[in-house]
Amino acid sequence: MKSRLYPLCAAFALAGAAATAGAADLAAQGKDVFAANCAACHNNDASGIPGVAPPLANALRQRLGSPAGQTYLANVLVHGMAGPIESQGQSFNGVMPAFGTLPDETLAAVLAWLGTQNGLATATVGTDAFAQARTARKTPGAVRKLRDAAN
């Protein structure tokens, strides 16, 4: 009797490989967008610049992994943020511009790349989070207040 299990297993393996390749492609796109739009303040490797902009590498894993954190990050990218924050033992008090003119897919790609900079292998924030963030107008100061809820 021939086994029909092998073709089924192969199909699942190919689907998993395609998903991994898709996540890698998304992160690669996000890296390019980050370099063009964010690196001037956060450095190409997302390590931040002391006194200017906080590090994002090795600083977002918890937020990327929680629904409240994902909502916060989507709002930061769409609406910008202003006000004092602490990150990795450093204090910052500045303004991050809004990037709401970029498509949801592009913003999701940026967070997919930042996920890789925080030890995550797959994208965690879907385009629906950005679409939801766009439904309400928020000031950068109001977005700052979301940070406390995302901790």
Beta strands, then each sheet from edge to edge (+ up, - down):
strand 1: 81-87
strand 2: 90-96
sheet 1: 1+ 2-
end
